[in-house]
C-alpha cells in the first residue's frame, strides 16, 4: 500500500494505531446506495462516503457479508 493511501486513511479516520492493508471502491446500501471506499486494516473494516457517511467496525463484530 502506498504512503499516500495510508495518509488519506489516517486523515479520514484518525486511527494512528491502525495500518491500512488495502482499499476498494464500493457501495453501501442502507435505504439508498452510498458510493464510497472500503478500507481494510488488520483489525477494522472502515467505510467512507462523500455523502458524509463513515464508520469503522472491528472484524470480530462482523457476523456476515453479502455481495
C-alpha positions in Angstrom: 0.0 0.0 0.0 1.3 3.4 -0.9 2.1 6.0 1.7 -0.4 8.3 0.1 -3.3 5.8 0.6 -2.3 5.4 4.3 -2.2 9.1 4.8 -5.7 9.5 3.3 -7.0 6.8 5.5 -5.4 8.3 8.6 -6.8 11.7 7.7 -10.3 10.3 7.3 -10.4 8.1 10.4 -7.7 9.3 12.8 -6.7 5.8 13.8 -2.9 6.1 14.4 -2.7 2.5 15.8 -4.1 1.0 12.6 -2.2 0.4 9.4 -4.0 0.3 6.1 -3.9 -3.1 4.4 -5.9 -2.4 1.2 -8.9 -0.4 0.0 -11.7 -0.9 -2.6 -14.3 1.4 -4.2 -17.7 0.0 -3.3 -21.3 0.9 -2.4 -23.0 0.7 1.0 -26.8 0.0 0.9 -28.9 1.5 3.7 -32.2 2.5 2.1 -30.2 4.2 -0.7 -26.9 3.4 -2.4 -24.0 5.3 -0.9 -20.9 5.0 -3.1 -17.6 5.2 -1.2 -14.4 3.5 -0.3 -13.9 0.4 1.9 -10.7 0.4 3.9 -9.3 -2.7 5.5 -6.7 -2.9 8.3 -5.7 -5.9 10.4 -8.5 -5.2 12.9 -11.1 -3.0 11.2 -13.4 -2.6 8.2 -13.9 1.1 7.6 -16.2 2.8 5.1 -16.1 6.4 3.9 -18.6 8.1 1.6 -18.6 11.6 0.2 -22.2 11.8 1.5 -20.7 12.2 5.0 -21.3 8.6 6.0 -18.3 6.9 7.6 -17.8 4.1 10.2 -15.3 1.6 11.5 -16.3 -1.9 12.5 -13.9 -4.4 14.2 -13.6 -7.7 12.3 -14.6 -9.6 15.5 -18.1 -7.9 15.3 -18.8 -8.9 11.7 -21.3 -11.8 11.5 -21.9 -11.9 7.7 -21.0 -10.1 4.5 -23.2 -10.1 1.4 -22.5 -9.2 -2.2 
